[in-house]
Amino acid sequence: MIQMFKAALLALVVALAPLRAEAGGVGIGLASFADWGTELPLLDLMKSSRPWIGHGPDEWEAMSYEELVAAGTLDEHGWPKTIPAGLSSIGTLLFTDFPADAGGAAGRYRVSWEGTGEIGVSGGATNVAPGRGALEFDFVPGNGSVLLDIYVTDPAGTGDYLRNITIVRTDRLAAYSAGERFNPDWLALIDGFEVLRFMDWAETNDSPLVHWADRPELADATYTLGGAPVELMVALANEIGADPWFNIPHLADDAFIRRFAETVRDGLDPGRKAYVEFSNEVWNWGFAQATWADEQAKARWGKDNSWLQFYAARSVEMADIWTEVFGAAADERLVRVISTQTAWLGLEEQVLDAPLWVKEERGRAAPYTHFDAYAVTGYFGGHLGYDEWVPEVKGWIADSTEAAIRDADTLKLEGTARAQYVLDHRFDAATMRAWTHLSGGDGPKDGVIDVASLVAETLAYQAEVAADHGLELVAYEGGTHVVAGWEAIDDEELTDFFTHLNYTSEMGALYRQLLDGWKGLDAGVFVAYLDIASPSQWGSWGNLRHLGDRTARWDALVAARDAAGQ
């Protein structure tokens, strides 16, 4: 117990230590639009609704979204024009799996629409009050999803089908009617971050987008399919005075890239810089863009393991289009970004130098000469979920639980009080053990991604690479990567511990250590991943779990953000 208190005191000291203010700022990645997303960025929640599915009289999802599209049921913005034969309704979901403590979600909502037909809500919707062209309902998180169904649309067959459905909290209706689009509760949290990275907003990974005509548009029924429109991203950046970071879909043709760049050039406040990056993590074989780049590289050069050289080549083409579009203002208004797999030291040569591509033309300059910034990640702790580390972590949990039981016995607790004490404190010692380990207190070890070694070895190496190439080092993502691996993904005890650990004061101390180390590298912006999301077995990526949350790691990000702005 004494050692645990000493460690807790040390963690508190680190957590409260002032951050140095003389380096790059802090940005934040924004969570994707999803019916389960607790970010709630927009006043109109219809934009976060699940893609439509068709229901039969006795069958849930009698027609999938893809089948509805194939049948020609939806218009160009995704609104159902008809109810196909055999279906009783076409429906969507909102507030899926929202925890009971999800801040900013409870309230009375109004569903409004244009057109003729019949709409209903059920599930977590209560006190439903239907009206002409609108209905209202109450929602309290923790009571299940809200189901919205279209039962009848365009009954006269005149083309006046139900469309432009909006779902707005009644106390925000005046603001929405006045033209406001963003949730002020959310704006208050993200305002002040230097950069907003829109990778998830754009659904960049595995994107099928090729042509500009197929891009997401403001009038689309939902943004959970192809992502948010670039116009919305630009509007948000202007709203809070942040620099936007855009990710261009890997299949996008040159015309798409040009129109995207023109939209940003014409819409973004002139005083703001636009970060632009080709796709996201093309090195990552978990995403379609890596396989695509590999296929393109083999077709072009006939060689294996050259996919990142093709990534570099296409990145140059993208960057050059943006440079041309912005013209004389390009150097002032653009940050052209190229990235690497951070932990694979030496792989960056394929990206920055791309010898196969350079050899294609006499006098061709290396790819890095077309860019302003070199992007890496700042993740730590991912090894704890690896197969070889799970037994060690499970041992920490077992020892910690036994310590909580001993403490309960020492306190002479019995019955419910004893059980609750053990439940509340079963991870205390394991948390301290993990903090010591992740801060680097165990010393450097092969395969261990602790904060100390991440900064002193990996990031220091990448900072030198950036300097050698005349590029600014930036972090496109970073923070905790403590999550179970595939073999342990269904281990509830492990997930419970990792979720607990990710929101402790000790995790806040690790963030402060990381951010202070980043500042010591004289690097550019550090973009943390990500703003708001509920934790699950798939990770605790949200630095906040919902709009009403407060966490130590979020506080660390805000402190670093504010210090950089001094």
C-alpha positions as CSV (number, residue, x, y, z in Angstrom):
1,M,0.0,0.0,0.0
2,I,2.8,2.4,0.9
3,Q,4.5,1.8,-2.5
4,M,1.1,2.4,-4.2
5,F,0.6,5.7,-2.5
6,K,4.2,6.8,-3.4
7,A,3.5,6.0,-7.0
8,A,0.2,7.8,-6.9
9,L,1.9,10.8,-5.5
10,L,4.5,10.7,-8.2
11,A,1.8,10.4,-10.9
12,L,0.1,13.4,-9.4
13,V,3.3,15.4,-9.5
14,V,3.9,14.6,-13.1
15,A,0.2,15.4,-14.0
16,L,0.5,18.8,-12.4
17,A,3.9,19.7,-13.8
18,P,3.7,22.8,-16.1
19,L,4.2,22.1,-19.8
20,R,6.8,24.1,-21.6
21,A,5.3,26.5,-24.0
22,E,8.0,27.0,-26.6
23,A,7.0,24.5,-29.4
24,G,4.4,23.3,-31.8
25,G,0.7,23.4,-31.1
26,V,-1.9,20.7,-30.5
27,G,-4.5,19.5,-32.9
28,I,-7.3,17.0,-32.6
29,G,-8.8,14.4,-34.9
30,L,-12.5,14.4,-35.2
31,A,-14.6,11.2,-34.8
32,S,-16.5,9.9,-37.8
33,F,-20.3,10.4,-38.1
34,A,-22.1,7.4,-36.7
35,D,-25.4,6.6,-35.1
36,W,-23.5,5.4,-32.1
37,G,-21.2,8.5,-32.1
38,T,-21.3,10.5,-28.9
39,E,-19.5,13.5,-30.5
40,L,-22.8,15.0,-31.7
41,P,-21.1,17.7,-33.7
42,L,-24.2,19.0,-35.6
43,L,-27.5,20.4,-34.4
44,D,-29.3,18.2,-37.0
45,L,-28.9,14.6,-35.7
46,M,-30.3,13.2,-39.0
47,K,-26.8,13.7,-40.4
48,S,-25.5,11.1,-37.9
49,S,-28.3,8.5,-38.6
50,R,-27.6,5.0,-39.8
51,P,-28.1,4.3,-43.5
52,W,-31.7,3.3,-44.4
53,I,-32.8,-0.3,-44.1
54,G,-36.2,-1.8,-45.2
55,H,-38.4,-3.7,-42.7
56,G,-41.0,-6.3,-43.5
57,P,-44.2,-6.8,-41.4
58,D,-42.4,-9.5,-39.4
59,E,-38.7,-9.1,-40.5
60,W,-36.1,-6.6,-39.4
61,E,-33.9,-5.6,-42.3
62,A,-35.8,-7.3,-45.0
63,M,-33.8,-5.1,-47.4
64,S,-30.3,-3.8,-46.8
65,Y,-29.2,-0.3,-47.7
66,E,-27.3,-1.7,-50.7
67,E,-30.5,-3.5,-51.9
68,L,-32.5,-0.3,-51.5
69,V,-29.9,1.5,-53.7
70,A,-29.9,-1.2,-56.3
71,A,-33.7,-1.1,-56.5
72,G,-33.6,2.6,-57.2
73,T,-35.5,3.4,-54.0
74,L,-33.4,6.4,-53.0
75,D,-32.9,9.8,-54.7
76,E,-29.5,11.4,-55.3
77,H,-29.2,12.6,-51.7
78,G,-30.4,9.3,-50.1
79,W,-34.1,10.1,-49.4
80,P,-36.5,7.2,-50.0
81,K,-38.8,7.9,-53.0
82,T,-41.0,4.9,-52.5
83,I,-41.6,2.0,-50.1
84,P,-40.8,-1.2,-52.1
85,A,-43.5,-3.9,-52.3
86,G,-43.3,-6.3,-49.3
87,L,-41.9,-3.7,-46.9
88,S,-43.8,-2.2,-44.1
89,S,-41.3,0.7,-43.5
90,I,-37.9,2.1,-44.3
91,G,-36.1,3.0,-41.1
92,T,-32.9,4.3,-39.5
93,L,-31.4,4.5,-36.0
94,L,-30.1,7.2,-33.7
95,F,-28.4,7.3,-30.3
96,T,-27.3,3.6,-30.6
97,D,-25.8,2.2,-27.4
98,F,-25.5,5.6,-25.8
99,P,-24.4,5.2,-22.1
100,A,-26.7,6.5,-19.5
101,D,-24.2,9.2,-18.5
102,A,-23.8,10.5,-22.1
103,G,-23.8,14.3,-21.7
104,G,-25.5,16.6,-24.2
105,A,-27.9,13.9,-25.6
106,A,-31.0,14.1,-23.3
107,G,-33.8,16.4,-24.3
108,R,-36.9,16.9,-26.4
109,Y,-36.4,16.6,-30.1
110,R,-38.4,17.8,-33.1
111,V,-38.5,15.7,-36.3
112,S,-39.4,17.9,-39.3
113,W,-39.7,17.1,-43.0
114,E,-40.9,18.1,-46.4
115,G,-43.2,16.1,-48.6
116,T,-46.2,13.9,-47.8
117,G,-46.3,10.6,-45.9
118,E,-46.2,9.1,-42.5
119,I,-43.2,9.0,-40.1
120,G,-43.0,7.5,-36.7
121,V,-40.4,7.1,-33.9
122,S,-40.1,4.3,-31.3
123,G,-37.5,2.5,-29.2
124,G,-35.8,5.0,-26.9
125,A,-38.2,7.8,-28.0
126,T,-40.8,8.6,-25.4
127,N,-43.7,11.1,-25.0
128,V,-44.1,11.2,-28.8
129,A,-46.3,14.0,-30.0
130,P,-47.2,13.8,-33.7
131,G,-48.1,16.9,-35.7
132,R,-48.5,18.2,-39.2
133,G,-45.2,18.1,-40.9
134,A,-43.4,17.4,-37.7
135,L,-43.4,15.3,-34.5
136,E,-41.6,15.6,-31.2
137,F,-40.2,13.1,-28.7
138,D,-38.2,12.9,-25.5
139,F,-34.9,11.0,-25.3
140,V,-32.9,10.0,-22.2
141,P,-29.6,8.1,-22.9
142,G,-29.4,4.6,-21.6
143,N,-32.9,3.7,-22.7
144,G,-31.9,2.2,-26.1
145,S,-31.7,3.5,-29.6
146,V,-34.3,5.8,-31.2
147,L,-35.9,4.2,-34.3
148,L,-37.2,6.4,-37.0
149,D,-39.4,4.8,-39.7
150,I,-41.1,6.0,-42.8
151,Y,-44.3,4.0,-43.2
152,V,-45.8,5.9,-46.2
153,T,-44.2,8.3,-48.6
154,D,-45.7,10.1,-51.7
155,P,-49.1,8.4,-51.4
156,A,-50.5,10.3,-54.4
157,G,-47.6,9.4,-56.6
158,T,-46.8,13.0,-57.5
159,G,-43.1,12.9,-56.6
160,D,-43.8,14.7,-53.3
161,Y,-41.9,12.0,-51.2
162,L,-40.7,12.6,-47.7
163,R,-37.3,14.3,-47.7
164,N,-35.1,16.9,-46.0
165,I,-35.8,15.3,-42.6
166,T,-34.2,17.0,-39.7
167,I,-33.9,16.0,-36.1
168,V,-33.1,19.0,-33.8
169,R,-33.3,19.4,-30.1
170,T,-36.2,21.8,-29.4
171,D,-34.1,24.3,-27.4
172,R,-31.8,24.6,-30.4
173,L,-34.5,25.1,-33.0
174,A,-34.1,28.9,-33.1
175,A,-30.4,28.6,-33.6
176,Y,-30.8,26.1,-36.4
177,S,-33.5,28.2,-38.1
178,A,-31.0,31.1,-38.0
179,G,-28.5,29.1,-40.0
180,E,-26.3,27.6,-37.2
181,R,-25.2,24.1,-37.9
182,F,-22.7,23.1,-35.3
183,N,-23.5,22.0,-31.7
184,P,-22.4,24.7,-29.4
185,D,-21.6,22.2,-26.6
186,W,-19.1,20.5,-29.0
187,L,-17.7,23.7,-30.4
188,A,-16.8,24.9,-26.8
189,L,-14.7,21.7,-26.4
190,I,-12.8,21.8,-29.7
191,D,-12.4,25.6,-29.9
192,G,-8.7,26.5,-29.4
193,F,-7.1,23.5,-31.1
194,E,-4.7,24.6,-33.7
195,V,-5.5,21.9,-36.3
196,L,-8.6,19.8,-37.0
197,R,-7.9,16.6,-38.8
198,F,-10.8,15.4,-40.9
199,M,-9.6,11.9,-41.8
200,D,-12.5,10.1,-40.1
201,W,-15.0,12.8,-41.0
202,A,-14.1,12.1,-44.7
203,E,-14.3,8.3,-44.3
204,T,-10.8,8.3,-45.8
205,N,-9.9,4.7,-45.1
206,D,-11.2,2.3,-47.9
207,S,-12.9,5.2,-49.6
208,P,-14.5,4.3,-53.0
209,L,-14.6,7.9,-54.2
210,V,-13.2,8.6,-57.7
211,H,-15.2,11.4,-59.3
212,W,-16.2,14.8,-57.9
213,A,-19.8,14.2,-58.9
214,D,-19.9,11.3,-56.3
215,R,-18.6,13.4,-53.4
216,P,-20.7,13.9,-50.2
217,E,-22.9,16.9,-50.4
218,L,-24.5,19.1,-47.7
219,A,-28.0,18.0,-48.7
220,D,-27.3,14.3,-48.2
221,A,-29.6,12.5,-45.8
222,T,-26.7,11.2,-43.7
223,Y,-23.0,11.7,-43.5
224,T,-22.4,8.2,-42.1
225,L,-21.9,6.7,-45.5
226,G,-19.4,8.6,-47.6
227,G,-18.4,11.1,-44.9
228,A,-19.0,14.8,-44.5
229,P,-18.8,17.3,-47.3
230,V,-15.7,19.4,-47.7
231,E,-17.8,22.5,-47.4
232,L,-18.8,21.5,-43.9
233,M,-15.2,21.0,-42.9
234,V,-14.2,24.4,-44.3
235,A,-17.1,26.0,-42.4
236,L,-16.1,24.4,-39.2
237,A,-12.4,25.5,-39.6
238,N,-13.6,29.1,-40.2
239,E,-16.1,28.9,-37.3
240,I,-13.4,28.3,-34.7
241,G,-10.4,29.6,-36.4
242,A,-8.5,26.3,-36.8
243,D,-6.3,25.0,-39.6
244,P,-8.0,22.1,-41.4
245,W,-6.2,18.9,-42.3
246,F,-7.7,17.2,-45.3
247,N,-7.1,13.6,-46.5
248,I,-7.7,13.0,-50.2
249,P,-9.3,9.6,-51.2
250,H,-6.8,7.3,-52.7
251,L,-8.9,6.6,-55.8
252,A,-9.7,10.2,-56.5
253,D,-8.9,11.3,-60.0
254,D,-7.1,14.6,-60.8
255,A,-10.3,16.4,-61.5
256,F,-11.6,15.5,-58.0
257,I,-8.4,16.7,-56.4
258,R,-8.5,20.0,-58.3
259,R,-12.1,20.7,-57.4
260,F,-11.4,19.8,-53.8
261,A,-8.5,22.2,-53.7
262,E,-10.5,25.0,-55.4
263,T,-13.3,24.6,-52.9
264,V,-10.8,25.0,-50.0
265,R,-9.0,27.9,-51.7
266,D,-12.3,29.8,-52.2
267,G,-14.0,29.0,-48.9
268,L,-11.3,28.8,-46.3
269,D,-10.4,32.1,-44.5
270,P,-7.3,33.5,-46.1
271,G,-5.5,33.6,-42.7
272,R,-5.8,29.9,-42.2
273,K,-3.5,27.2,-43.5
274,A,-4.8,24.0,-45.1
275,Y,-2.9,20.8,-44.4
276,V,-3.3,18.3,-47.2
277,E,-2.3,14.7,-47.3
278,F,-2.9,11.9,-49.8
279,S,-5.1,9.2,-48.2
280,N,-4.2,7.9,-44.8
281,E,-1.6,5.3,-43.6
282,V,-1.0,3.9,-47.1
283,W,1.6,1.7,-45.3
284,N,-1.2,0.0,-43.3
285,W,-2.2,-3.3,-44.8
286,G,-5.5,-3.1,-42.9
287,F,-6.8,-0.6,-45.3
288,A,-7.7,-0.9,-49.0
289,Q,-5.4,1.9,-50.0
290,A,-2.3,-0.2,-49.1
291,T,-3.4,-3.1,-51.4
292,W,-4.3,-0.6,-54.1
293,A,-0.9,1.1,-53.9
294,D,0.8,-2.3,-54.0
295,E,-1.1,-3.3,-57.1
296,Q,-0.3,0.0,-58.8
297,A,3.4,-0.3,-57.9
298,K,3.7,-3.8,-59.3
299,A,2.0,-2.9,-62.5
300,R,4.3,0.2,-62.9
301,W,7.6,-1.2,-61.9
302,G,7.2,-5.0,-61.6
303,K,8.7,-5.1,-58.2
304,D,7.5,-6.2,-54.8
305,N,7.6,-4.0,-51.7
306,S,7.5,-0.8,-53.6
307,W,4.0,0.2,-52.7
308,L,5.1,3.2,-50.7
309,Q,7.1,4.5,-53.6
310,F,3.8,4.6,-55.6
311,Y,2.2,6.3,-52.6
312,A,5.0,8.9,-52.8
313,A,4.5,9.3,-56.5
314,R,0.7,9.9,-56.3
315,S,1.2,12.2,-53.2
316,V,3.5,14.4,-55.4
317,E,0.9,14.6,-58.1
318,M,-1.7,15.5,-55.5
319,A,0.5,18.1,-53.9
320,D,1.4,19.7,-57.2
321,I,-2.3,20.1,-58.1
322,W,-2.9,21.9,-54.8
323,T,0.2,24.0,-55.4
324,E,-1.1,25.0,-58.9
325,V,-4.6,25.8,-57.6
326,F,-3.3,28.1,-54.8
327,G,-0.7,29.7,-57.1
328,A,1.4,32.4,-55.5
329,A,-0.3,31.9,-52.2
330,A,0.5,28.2,-51.9
331,D,3.5,28.5,-49.6
332,E,1.5,30.8,-47.2
333,R,-1.8,28.9,-47.3
334,L,-0.7,25.2,-47.6
335,V,1.1,22.6,-45.6
336,R,1.7,19.7,-48.0
337,V,2.1,16.5,-45.9
338,I,3.7,13.2,-46.6
339,S,3.9,10.4,-44.0
340,T,5.5,7.1,-43.0
341,Q,5.1,4.2,-40.7
342,T,6.6,5.6,-37.6
343,A,8.1,2.5,-35.9
344,W,9.6,1.1,-39.1
345,L,12.9,3.1,-39.1
346,G,14.3,3.3,-42.6
347,L,11.0,2.7,-44.4
348,E,10.8,6.5,-44.9
349,E,13.5,6.3,-47.6
350,Q,10.9,4.6,-49.9
351,V,8.6,7.6,-49.3
352,L,10.9,10.5,-49.2
353,D,13.3,9.4,-52.0
354,A,11.2,6.9,-54.1
355,P,14.2,5.8,-56.3
356,L,12.0,3.8,-58.7
357,W,9.9,6.9,-59.4
358,V,12.9,9.3,-59.6
359,K,14.6,7.1,-62.2
360,E,11.7,7.4,-64.5
361,E,12.7,10.9,-65.7
362,R,16.1,12.5,-65.9
363,G,16.5,15.3,-63.4
364,R,13.3,14.4,-61.5
365,A,13.6,15.7,-57.9
366,A,12.9,13.4,-54.9
367,P,9.3,13.4,-53.6
368,Y,10.2,15.1,-50.3
369,T,11.0,18.3,-52.2
370,H,7.3,18.8,-53.0
371,F,6.3,18.8,-49.3
372,D,6.3,21.0,-46.3
373,A,5.7,18.5,-43.5
374,Y,6.7,14.9,-42.6
375,A,4.0,13.2,-40.5
376,V,4.4,10.4,-38.0
377,T,2.3,9.0,-35.1
378,G,2.8,9.5,-31.4
379,Y,1.2,6.3,-30.1
380,F,2.3,4.4,-27.0
381,G,1.2,1.2,-25.1
382,G,0.0,-0.8,-28.1
383,H,2.2,-3.7,-27.1
384,L,0.1,-4.4,-23.9
385,G,-2.6,-5.9,-26.1
386,Y,-0.2,-8.2,-28.0
387,D,-0.4,-11.9,-27.4
388,E,3.0,-12.1,-25.8
389,W,2.1,-9.4,-23.3
390,V,-1.5,-10.4,-22.3
391,P,-0.4,-13.0,-19.7
392,E,1.8,-10.3,-18.0
393,V,-1.1,-7.8,-17.9
394,K,-3.5,-10.5,-16.7
395,G,-1.0,-11.2,-13.9
396,W,-1.1,-7.5,-13.0
397,I,-4.9,-7.6,-12.8
398,A,-4.9,-10.8,-10.7
399,D,-2.4,-9.3,-8.2
400,S,-4.3,-6.0,-8.1
401,T,-7.6,-7.8,-7.4
402,E,-6.0,-9.8,-4.6
403,A,-4.6,-6.5,-3.1
404,A,-8.1,-5.0,-3.2
405,I,-9.5,-8.1,-1.4
406,R,-6.8,-7.8,1.3
407,D,-7.6,-4.1,1.7
408,A,-11.3,-4.9,2.1
409,D,-10.4,-7.5,4.7
410,T,-8.2,-5.0,6.6
411,L,-11.1,-2.5,6.6
412,K,-13.4,-5.3,7.9
413,L,-15.9,-4.8,5.1
414,E,-18.6,-7.4,4.6
415,G,-21.3,-8.2,2.2
416,T,-22.3,-5.6,-0.4
417,A,-19.9,-3.1,0.9
418,R,-17.0,-5.5,0.6
419,A,-18.0,-6.5,-3.0
420,Q,-18.4,-2.9,-4.0
421,Y,-15.0,-2.0,-2.6
422,V,-13.2,-4.8,-4.5
423,L,-15.1,-3.8,-7.7
424,D,-14.1,-0.2,-7.3
425,H,-10.4,-0.9,-6.4
426,R,-9.6,-4.1,-8.2
427,F,-7.5,-2.2,-10.8
428,D,-5.7,0.2,-8.5
429,A,-2.4,-1.6,-8.2
430,A,-2.5,-2.8,-11.8
431,T,-3.0,0.8,-12.9
432,M,0.1,1.9,-11.0
433,R,2.1,-1.0,-12.4
434,A,1.0,-0.1,-16.0
435,W,1.8,3.6,-15.4
436,T,5.3,2.7,-14.2
437,H,5.8,0.5,-17.2
438,L,4.4,2.9,-19.8
439,S,6.3,5.9,-18.5
440,G,9.5,4.0,-19.1
441,G,10.2,3.1,-15.5
442,D,11.0,-0.5,-16.4
443,G,13.8,0.7,-18.7
444,P,14.0,0.0,-22.5
445,K,12.9,-3.4,-23.7
446,D,12.5,-4.9,-27.1
447,G,8.9,-4.6,-28.4
448,V,7.9,-2.2,-25.6
449,I,6.4,1.1,-26.7
450,D,6.6,3.2,-23.6
451,V,6.6,7.0,-23.7
452,A,10.2,7.5,-22.7
453,S,11.6,5.2,-25.5
454,L,9.0,6.5,-28.0
455,V,10.3,10.0,-27.6
456,A,14.0,9.4,-27.0
457,E,14.4,6.8,-29.8
458,T,11.7,6.6,-32.4
459,L,10.5,10.2,-32.5
460,A,14.0,11.5,-32.1
461,Y,15.0,9.5,-35.1
462,Q,12.1,10.8,-37.1
463,A,12.8,14.4,-36.1
464,E,16.3,14.0,-37.5
465,V,14.9,12.6,-40.7
466,A,12.6,15.6,-41.0
467,A,15.5,18.0,-40.3
468,D,17.8,16.3,-42.8
469,H,15.1,16.8,-45.5
470,G,14.1,20.3,-44.6
471,L,10.7,19.3,-43.5
472,E,8.7,20.1,-40.4
473,L,7.9,17.1,-38.2
474,V,4.2,16.8,-37.3
475,A,2.1,14.1,-35.7
476,Y,-1.0,13.1,-37.6
477,E,-2.3,11.0,-34.8
478,G,-1.1,10.0,-31.3
479,G,-1.9,9.1,-27.7
480,T,-2.8,5.9,-26.0
481,H,-2.9,2.7,-28.2
482,V,-3.8,0.5,-25.2
483,V,-6.3,-1.9,-26.7
484,A,-6.7,-5.7,-26.8
485,G,-5.3,-7.5,-29.8
486,W,-7.3,-9.8,-32.0
487,E,-6.6,-12.9,-29.9
488,A,-7.8,-11.2,-26.7
489,I,-10.5,-8.9,-28.2
490,D,-13.3,-10.8,-26.4
491,D,-11.5,-10.9,-23.0
492,E,-13.9,-8.8,-20.9
493,E,-11.6,-8.5,-17.9
494,L,-8.8,-7.2,-20.1
495,T,-11.1,-4.8,-21.9
496,D,-12.4,-3.5,-18.6
497,F,-8.9,-2.9,-17.3
498,F,-7.7,-1.2,-20.5
499,T,-10.8,1.0,-20.5
500,H,-10.3,1.9,-16.9
501,L,-6.6,2.6,-17.4
502,N,-7.2,4.8,-20.4
503,Y,-9.2,7.3,-18.3
504,T,-7.2,7.5,-15.1
505,S,-5.1,10.3,-13.8
506,E,-2.1,8.2,-14.6
507,M,-3.0,8.2,-18.2
508,G,-3.2,12.0,-18.0
509,A,0.4,12.0,-16.6
510,L,1.5,9.8,-19.6
511,Y,0.0,12.3,-22.0
512,R,1.8,15.2,-20.3
513,Q,5.1,13.3,-20.5
514,L,4.5,12.6,-24.2
515,L,3.5,16.1,-25.1
516,D,6.4,17.6,-23.2
517,G,8.8,15.2,-25.0
518,W,7.3,16.2,-28.3
519,K,7.9,19.8,-27.5
520,G,11.5,19.0,-26.8
521,L,11.9,17.8,-30.4
522,D,11.2,21.3,-31.7
523,A,8.5,19.7,-33.8
524,G,5.3,21.1,-35.3
525,V,1.7,20.3,-34.4
526,F,0.7,17.2,-32.5
527,V,-2.7,16.0,-33.6
528,A,-4.2,13.7,-30.9
529,Y,-6.6,10.9,-31.9
530,L,-9.5,11.7,-31.3
531,D,-11.9,14.1,-29.8
532,I,-15.0,12.2,-28.5
533,A,-16.1,8.5,-28.7
534,S,-17.4,5.9,-26.4
535,P,-14.9,3.2,-25.4
536,S,-15.4,-0.4,-26.3
537,Q,-13.4,-3.6,-26.8
538,W,-12.1,-2.0,-30.0
539,G,-10.4,0.8,-28.1
540,S,-10.7,3.9,-26.0
541,W,-9.9,6.3,-28.8
542,G,-12.1,9.2,-27.5
543,N,-10.1,11.5,-25.3
544,L,-13.6,12.4,-24.0
545,R,-16.3,9.7,-23.9
546,H,-19.2,12.1,-24.4
547,L,-19.9,15.8,-24.4
548,G,-20.3,16.0,-20.6
549,D,-17.1,14.1,-19.9
550,R,-14.0,15.3,-18.1
551,T,-10.8,13.2,-18.3
552,A,-7.2,13.6,-17.2
553,R,-5.8,13.0,-20.7
554,W,-8.2,15.6,-22.2
555,D,-7.0,18.1,-19.6
556,A,-3.4,17.3,-20.6
557,L,-4.2,18.1,-24.2
558,V,-5.9,21.3,-23.3
559,A,-3.1,22.4,-21.1
560,A,-0.5,21.7,-23.8
561,R,-2.8,23.4,-26.3
562,D,-3.1,26.5,-24.2
563,A,0.6,26.5,-23.3
564,A,1.6,26.4,-27.0
565,G,-0.7,29.4,-27.6
566,Q,1.0,31.6,-25.0
